[in-house]
Amino acid sequence: MQLSGKIKIIVFSQLAVIILLLNSCSTTYQSGFNYYKNKINIDLSNHNLSYQFIHDSLFEQATKKQIDTFDYVFLTQFRGKIKSRGYQLKPDSSIQNMRLENCLIDFSYGSPKLIKYTYDSFYVNQFASTLVCQTNVDSANLFSATFDMYQEFEIEPKSTGKNNLDPTKTWLQTENYYYHLKPISQNQGYLIARNLSERAASKLDSINEAIFIKNNPQIANQTFKKRKEEPSSVNGFVNFIAIVAVTLISILLNV
């Protein structure tokens, strides 16, 4: 065998070893809180979610229909976000348990915002949505989260003529325009539900971490190995490359 052939074999052997090492699981580290998070339970069994709003005209469609849709979207998203953060939705835990019950979501108007449209200005309302629940982990025995968004509007120049405006809508006016402030639509209701659930899950995460560190300082200060599996598609590709490399080595050995 020529020297160049031996060099090729060494190179391909090293390549195969590197590829096989890449195929193995990588190890990262996580805090004590994240390590034990799957043993922390969030109890929503007695949530009894109810709603409060200032008046029916806050919603574009029938209030009951929009509230029913919002209720389903919010609870589905909230439970999903809790699980995605690694918590368990169970009533009891030997490590830590957070209970949320008798929850209320309040819809109201927040601080208005001044909109400047060409030479005219007018105010749009802020839709303020607030989740409040009784809880066992706060000194005030309350858990809350908020999400706000400004209402949409449509505007028509006065040159269009008042008689051409949709008579089913409430029109206000500036010096040069007619404008209509839109109530909460079905799509906005979905966005509020999704974002409010995200705010609530994020705050829930912060509170649970603070409680865990306070009650378990020794564990909280430790770091734990976290075994990270590569995605199956990546594993398949790497295995294929490894097989090709080993095959090439076998061919070179027979040259």
C-alpha positions in Angstrom: 0.0 0.0 0.0 1.3 3.4 -0.9 1.9 6.1 1.7 -0.8 8.4 0.2 -3.3 5.5 0.5 -2.5 5.2 4.2 -3.0 8.9 4.7 -6.4 8.7 3.0 -7.4 5.9 5.3 -6.4 7.9 8.3 -8.3 10.9 7.1 -11.4 9.0 6.4 -11.1 7.1 9.7 -11.0 10.4 11.6 -13.9 11.7 9.6 -16.0 8.7 10.6 -15.1 9.1 14.3 -16.1 12.8 14.2 -19.4 12.1 12.5 -20.2 9.3 15.0 -19.4 11.7 17.8 -21.7 14.3 16.4 -24.4 11.7 16.3 -24.2 11.2 20.0 -26.3 13.1 22.5 -25.1 16.5 23.6 -25.1 17.5 27.2 -26.2 20.9 28.6 -26.9 22.1 32.1 -30.0 23.5 33.7 -30.9 25.2 37.0 -32.5 23.3 39.9 -35.8 25.1 39.2 -35.9 23.9 35.6 -34.7 20.4 36.6 -37.6 20.0 39.0 -40.2 21.9 37.1 -42.0 18.8 35.9 -42.7 18.0 39.5 -44.3 21.4 40.1 -48.1 21.3 39.6 -50.5 24.0 38.6 -54.0 23.2 39.8 -56.8 24.6 37.6 -59.4 22.1 38.7 -61.6 24.7 40.5 -60.9 27.7 38.2 -64.6 28.5 37.6 -63.7 31.1 35.0 -66.3 33.9 34.8 -66.4 37.2 32.8 -67.1 40.8 33.5 -67.5 43.6 30.9 -68.7 47.2 30.9 -71.4 46.8 28.3 -72.5 44.5 25.5 -71.5 47.0 22.8 -67.9 46.3 23.6 -68.2 43.3 21.3 -68.9 43.2 17.6 -71.0 40.1 17.6 -73.5 38.7 20.2 -71.8 38.9 23.6 -72.5 35.3 24.5 -71.1 33.9 21.2 -67.9 35.9 21.5 -67.5 35.1 25.2 -68.0 31.4 24.6 -65.4 31.5 21.8 -63.0 33.5 23.9 -63.5 31.1 26.9 -62.5 28.1 24.7 -59.5 29.8 23.1 -58.1 31.2 26.4 -58.4 28.0 28.4 -57.0 25.9 25.6 -54.1 28.3 25.1 -53.4 28.7 28.8 -53.3 25.0 29.6 -51.1 24.4 26.5 -48.6 27.2 27.6 -48.4 25.8 31.1 -47.6 22.3 29.8 -45.1 23.7 27.3 -43.2 25.3 30.1 -42.8 21.9 31.7 -45.4 22.1 34.5 -48.0 19.4 35.4 -51.7 20.2 35.5 -52.4 18.2 38.7 -53.8 19.1 42.1 -51.0 17.8 44.3 -47.2 17.8 44.2 -44.5 16.8 46.7 -42.3 19.6 45.5 -44.5 22.6 44.9 -48.2 23.3 44.1 -49.8 26.5 42.8 -53.5 26.7 42.9 -55.6 29.0 40.7 -59.4 29.1 41.3 -62.4 31.4 41.0 -60.8 33.1 38.0 -62.4 36.3 36.5 -61.5 38.0 33.2 -62.5 41.6 33.1 -62.9 43.5 29.8 -62.9 47.3 30.1 -61.6 50.5 28.5 -58.1 51.6 29.5 -56.3 54.8 28.7 -57.3 56.3 25.3 -54.8 57.1 22.7 -54.7 60.2 20.5 -54.6 59.4 16.8 -53.4 62.0 14.3 -54.9 61.5 10.8 -53.5 64.0 8.3 -54.7 67.3 9.8 -57.2 66.0 12.3 -56.9 64.1 15.6 -59.2 61.8 17.5 -59.1 59.3 20.4 -59.3 55.5 20.2 -60.0 53.4 23.3 -57.8 50.9 24.8 -59.3 47.4 25.3 -58.0 46.3 28.7 -58.3 42.6 29.6 -57.3 41.4 33.1 -57.2 37.9 34.5 -57.6 37.7 38.3 -57.6 34.4 40.2 -57.5 33.4 43.9 -54.3 31.6 44.7 -52.4 30.0 47.5 -48.9 31.4 46.8 -49.2 35.2 47.2 -49.6 37.3 50.3 -52.6 39.0 48.8 -54.0 35.6 47.7 -54.5 36.9 44.2 -52.9 36.2 40.9 -53.4 38.6 38.0 -52.2 39.2 34.4 -53.1 41.9 31.9 -53.1 42.5 28.2 -54.1 45.7 26.4 -54.7 46.6 22.8 -56.2 49.6 21.0 -59.4 49.4 19.1 -59.4 49.5 15.3 -61.2 52.3 13.4 -62.5 53.2 10.0 -62.5 56.6 8.6 -64.2 58.4 5.7 -63.6 62.0 4.4 -66.6 64.3 4.7 -66.5 64.8 1.0 -67.9 61.3 0.7 -71.2 62.5 2.2 -72.9 61.5 5.4 -75.7 59.7 3.5 -73.1 57.2 2.1 -72.0 56.1 5.6 -73.2 52.7 6.9 -76.2 53.6 9.1 -75.8 50.6 11.3 -72.5 52.0 12.7 -72.0 54.8 15.1 -70.1 57.6 13.4 -68.2 60.4 15.1 -66.6 63.4 13.3 -63.7 65.7 13.2 -63.3 68.8 11.1 -62.6 66.8 7.9 -63.6 63.2 8.6 -66.3 60.8 9.8 -64.8 58.0 11.9 -66.2 54.8 13.5 -64.5 53.1 16.5 -64.8 49.4 16.0 -65.8 47.1 18.9 -63.9 43.9 19.7 -64.1 41.6 16.7 -63.9 37.8 16.6 -60.3 38.1 15.4 -59.4 40.6 18.1 -61.0 38.4 20.7 -58.7 35.5 19.6 -55.6 37.8 19.8 -56.6 39.0 23.2 -57.2 35.4 24.4 -53.8 34.2 23.0 -51.8 37.1 24.4 -53.5 37.2 27.8 -52.8 33.5 28.2 -49.1 34.1 27.3 -48.9 36.9 29.8 -50.5 34.8 32.5 -48.2 31.8 31.8 -45.1 34.0 31.8 -46.0 35.6 35.1 -46.9 32.2 36.5 -43.4 31.0 35.6 -41.7 33.9 37.3 -43.8 33.5 40.5 -43.1 29.7 40.7 -39.4 30.2 40.2 -39.2 32.8 43.0 -41.1 30.5 45.3 -38.9 27.5 44.4 -35.7 29.5 45.1 -37.1 30.8 48.4 -38.3 27.4 49.7 -35.5 25.2 48.2 -32.3 27.4 48.2 -29.9 24.4 48.2 -31.5 22.7 45.3 -32.1 25.9 43.4 -28.4 26.7 43.5 -27.4 23.4 41.9 -27.0 22.7 38.2 -28.0 19.5 36.6 -27.1 17.8 33.4 -29.6 17.9 30.7 -29.4 15.2 28.0 -30.4 16.8 24.7 -31.5 14.4 22.0 -30.8 15.4 18.4 -33.9 15.5 16.1 -34.6 12.2 14.4 -34.2 13.7 10.9 -30.8 14.9 11.9 -29.9 11.5 13.3 -31.0 9.8 10.1 -28.9 12.1 7.9 -25.8 11.8 10.2 -26.1 8.0 10.2 -26.3 8.0 6.4 -23.1 10.1 6.2 -21.4 7.8 8.8 -22.3 4.7 6.7 -20.9 6.4 3.5 -17.7 7.3 5.3 -17.2 3.7 6.7 -17.9 2.3 3.2 -15.3 4.6 1.7 -12.8 3.4 4.3 -13.5 -0.2 3.4 -13.0 0.5 -0.3 -9.6 2.2 0.4 -8.5 -0.7 2.5 -8.9 -2.9 -0.5 -7.1 -0.6 -2.9 
